[in-house]
Amino acid sequence: MVDNAASAPTTVIQQSNSQLSTKRHESFYIRDDSVIIRVEDTLYRFHRHFLKHRSKVFADMFDVPPEVGKPVEGLDDDHPIVLEGVTCEDFERLLCLFYPE
């Protein structure tokens, strides 16, 4: 398990009708957003969580604010993140680690 406690921001949510304060778990509060990646001539759509939490390169890429007036890569089929030098076979092997059958 990766220790994200030092780098993960803590968000405290105060409920107006009670005194209970809650926080989002650093590892198990998973945003349900997907990323679209093109490898060779194939598009893949899956939870970006896997790449963000296991790759500093992808984590940094996903944290960069989008440029005004430019489409954000990875949000739709027309603007995927393109991985050069990777085969579909190798990428599918990686995805099988995230989504075992």
C-alpha positions in Angstrom: 0.0 0.0 0.0 1.3 3.5 -0.9 1.5 6.0 2.0 -0.2 9.1 0.7 -0.8 10.6 4.1 2.0 13.2 3.7 0.9 14.4 0.3 -2.8 14.1 0.4 -4.8 17.2 1.4 -7.3 16.8 4.1 -10.7 18.2 3.5 -12.9 18.8 6.5 -16.7 18.9 5.9 -18.8 20.5 8.7 -22.4 19.4 8.7 -24.6 22.3 9.5 -27.2 20.3 11.4 -24.8 18.5 13.8 -21.4 18.8 15.4 -19.9 15.9 13.4 -16.9 16.8 11.4 -15.8 14.4 8.7 -12.7 14.1 6.5 -12.0 12.3 3.3 -9.9 9.2 3.6 -6.5 9.7 2.0 -6.6 6.3 0.2 -10.2 5.2 0.0 -12.0 8.3 -1.1 -11.8 7.6 -4.8 -13.2 10.1 -7.2 -15.1 8.3 -10.0 -13.5 10.2 -12.8 -12.1 8.3 -15.8 -9.3 9.0 -18.2 -9.1 8.1 -21.9 -5.8 7.0 -23.2 -4.9 6.0 -26.8 -2.3 3.3 -27.4 -1.6 2.6 -31.0 -5.1 2.7 -32.6 -7.1 1.7 -29.5 -8.8 3.9 -27.0 -9.0 2.8 -23.3 -11.2 4.4 -20.7 -10.7 3.5 -17.0 -10.4 5.1 -13.6 -7.6 7.7 -13.5 -7.1 6.8 -9.8 -4.9 3.9 -10.7 -2.4 5.9 -12.7 -2.5 9.0 -10.4 -1.7 7.0 -7.2 0.9 4.7 -8.7 2.8 7.1 -11.1 4.3 10.4 -10.2 4.4 11.3 -13.9 0.6 10.8 -14.2 -0.1 12.4 -10.9 1.7 15.5 -11.9 0.0 15.5 -15.3 -3.4 15.2 -13.8 -2.7 18.0 -11.3 -1.7 20.6 -14.0 -4.5 23.1 -14.4 -6.0 23.1 -17.9 -5.0 25.9 -20.3 -7.8 28.3 -21.1 -9.3 27.7 -24.5 -7.6 24.3 -25.0 -9.3 21.0 -24.6 -8.2 18.9 -21.7 -6.5 15.7 -22.8 -8.0 12.4 -21.5 -11.6 13.6 -21.0 -13.1 12.5 -24.3 -12.4 10.3 -27.3 -11.4 13.3 -29.5 -8.7 14.3 -27.1 -7.1 11.2 -25.5 -3.8 11.1 -23.8 -1.6 9.4 -26.4 1.1 7.0 -25.2 3.8 6.6 -27.7 6.2 3.7 -27.7 3.7 1.4 -25.9 2.0 -1.6 -27.5 -1.7 -2.4 -26.8 -0.6 -5.8 -25.5 1.7 -4.3 -22.9 -0.8 -1.7 -21.9 -3.5 -4.3 -21.5 -1.2 -6.3 -19.2 -0.9 -3.2 -17.0 -4.6 -2.7 -17.0 -5.1 -6.3 -16.0 -3.2 -5.5 -12.8 -5.8 -2.8 -12.0 -8.8 -4.9 -13.1 -8.1 -8.6 -12.5 -10.7 -10.9 -13.8 
